Amino acid sequence: MLAALLLLLVIALRSCGGDEPRDSASAIPALPPRLRAQLPGGGRRIFPDRRVVAFYGAPQSPRLGILGIGDPDRAAAKLERVARSYERKTRPVLPGFELIATIANADPGDDGLFRTHQSHATIERYLLAARRAKALLLLDIQPGRGDFLSEAKRLERWLREPEVGLALDPEWHVGPGEVPGKTIGSVKASQINAVSSYLSDLVQKHDLPEKLFVIHQFTQDMIEGKAQVRRRPGLAVTMNVDGFGTPAAKISKYDAFTAEAARFHDGFKLFYEEDSGLMSPAAVLALGPPPDLVIYE
């Protein structure tokens, strides 16, 4: 009698789908893995997969660079045309905006640090325009008498975004008693390393794609202890050869600076107004090594 009852119970459970193996069609579908943040155009690595071509500036004045001429969508349209000249089948271009987020100036301001900040609304406007253009946004810091790490941390809400990188502009980093624009500034390797450590931690904490991290340089002593500058996980550390001049002078400086910083990616800056004979994209790509980053001011 008991055996009969057990047999009936097993039959009933099987008819209800008890512990009968289910086929794949009737199984509950697995949840998709969490989508990881991507760079514009897809992927999570910038270099060497792509070359970045960027416009530099700020909306306060056209004198600050081409990015500030007109609205950001207009700048994006011109950038697209320029970037197209750098496209190669083996290496597509990723466009970028380098927006001066902290602007050095000759006035000390209320805190005596000789710098002003872009408003959150301005940064957001350029970020949204960069997204429409499928471009990176690079936030440039000219800290005046302030320090790079504090200024970077102030931008954290934006640096948590997958397409937003950071640039340090040591020319505009001065000490007590010095005024930006009257004194050519500099930065120590330890200060760069402090910022890159913070930024790398941010990338890893939020599982972000690779971030562009740029240090501008146009004099030999602008980066003190350059050999001690460190590479960091999740960062495309790029030494950008800055400064205007003739093509011959710019090429000579590029050759010298890239030779001493072979551990990093290479950048090259062009000036529409100040350069004596703007180099063509073909001439820029003929540099050895060809730059990973090209910036127009």
Beta strands, then each sheet from edge to edge (+ up, - down):
strand 1: 51-57
strand 2: 93-104
strand 3: 115-117
strand 4: 136-141
strand 5: 164-168
strand 6: 187-188
strand 7: 211-217
strand 8: 223-224
strand 9: 235-241
strand 10: 265-270
strand 11: 293-296
sheet 1: 3+ 2- 1- 11- 10- 9- 7- 5- 4-
sheet 2: 6+ 8+
end
